[in-house]
């Protein structure tokens, strides 16, 4: 049996294998962010499909932090009941589920929130207008919101939480010099740019205790001019690990563009997979907490290679599991053909139409 199917633990959370469903916007929540039966079915399909750890789509922690329609929310206590039903359904299928906590920053949907997007720095060159630079009071309120959201996730029976600090969302903006031009204690040196992350981590720990798994998804680099570098990303990761973070999911790139998109297209051969593999090697050399690697995983062999070479402890995927929620079970059964996902990104279009994310290409094939 491959080491990909061995049992392991992250801060006391026992996982059946080393496969993770990376947070993916599903477009299936209610208008106010509440859980729907369709969203619960998506989570249970993944659990039954053999995924060791499911990370939800980004759940917004404050109303003005909503990125788009039909996005999962965790910003008010009234949402806890539905969230509890979803986590219980996953547990009934033998799965583990972590909630990703997020604020969209300049990606917030102003038409939905009714407010100008909050950004790390008003002088940034990559955000749209109008926008509002966060004050220190805004930062304190945001830190509190992350802590309160984590409390709700724990009360709802989730197995842990993940802080979203990748791809140019609000916390990612603070780390990135391309976004963060602040002149106060939250700007300048990486120690300052990572300050809000440490404050968020402390707020979450205060809300959930030391034994509840807390992870982060962060960029290894922005792959954009003037953006976050590998050196600074490693420095932030070291600070977070020392402060008690339990695991890092390593991603990269910005939704605003740059040399490398987080959802790269045309992944047709093994050499195009695991496109953050070199950065993962650097992280594993310096960071002792578990590393989850996302980015173009399509074949069982490459996934195994990343773990065997010590580049990652866990393998994370999102688009392949939209097309094949039972991919991990298929691989475990001995059918090791590469994932059927062709990386065309068509899966997100129906989500924007209120139909939920699904593999458009697969459905077209069924109708032929």
HELIX and SHEET records of a PDB file:
HELIX    1   1 UNK A    3  UNK A    5  5                                   3    
HELIX    2   2 UNK A   37  UNK A   48  1                                  12    
HELIX    3   3 UNK A   63  UNK A   65  5                                   3    
HELIX    4   4 UNK A   77  UNK A   79  5                                   3    
HELIX    5   5 UNK A   80  UNK A   92  1                                  13    
HELIX    6   6 UNK A  105  UNK A  107  5                                   3    
HELIX    7   7 UNK A  110  UNK A  113  1                                   4    
HELIX    8   8 UNK A  136  UNK A  155  1                                  20    
HELIX    9   9 UNK A  170  UNK A  175  1                                   6    
HELIX   10  10 UNK A  190  UNK A  193  1                                   4    
HELIX   11  11 UNK A  195  UNK A  208  1                                  14    
HELIX   12  12 UNK A  230  UNK A  242  1                                  13    
HELIX   13  13 UNK A  270  UNK A  272  5                                   3    
HELIX   14  14 UNK A  277  UNK A  286  1                                  10    
HELIX   15  15 UNK A  300  UNK A  308  1                                   9    
HELIX   16  16 UNK A  319  UNK A  323  1                                   5    
HELIX   17  17 UNK A  327  UNK A  332  1                                   6    
HELIX   18  18 UNK A  346  UNK A  348  5                                   3    
HELIX   19  19 UNK A  349  UNK A  352  1                                   4    
HELIX   20  20 UNK A  360  UNK A  367  1                                   8    
SHEET    1   A 2 UNK A   8  UNK A  10  0                                        
SHEET    2   A 2 UNK A  13  UNK A  15 -1                                        
SHEET    1   B 9 UNK A  59  UNK A  60  0                                        
SHEET    2   B 9 UNK A  97  UNK A 102  1                                        
SHEET    3   B 9 UNK A  53  UNK A  55  1                                        
SHEET    4   B 9 UNK A  19  UNK A  21  1                                        
SHEET    5   B 9 UNK A 314  UNK A 317  1                                        
SHEET    6   B 9 UNK A 290  UNK A 293  1                                        
SHEET    7   B 9 UNK A 247  UNK A 251  1                                        
SHEET    8   B 9 UNK A 213  UNK A 219  1                                        
SHEET    9   B 9 UNK A 160  UNK A 165  1                                        
SHEET    1   C 2 UNK A 117  UNK A 119  0                                        
SHEET    2   C 2 UNK A 131  UNK A 133  1                                        
END                                                                             
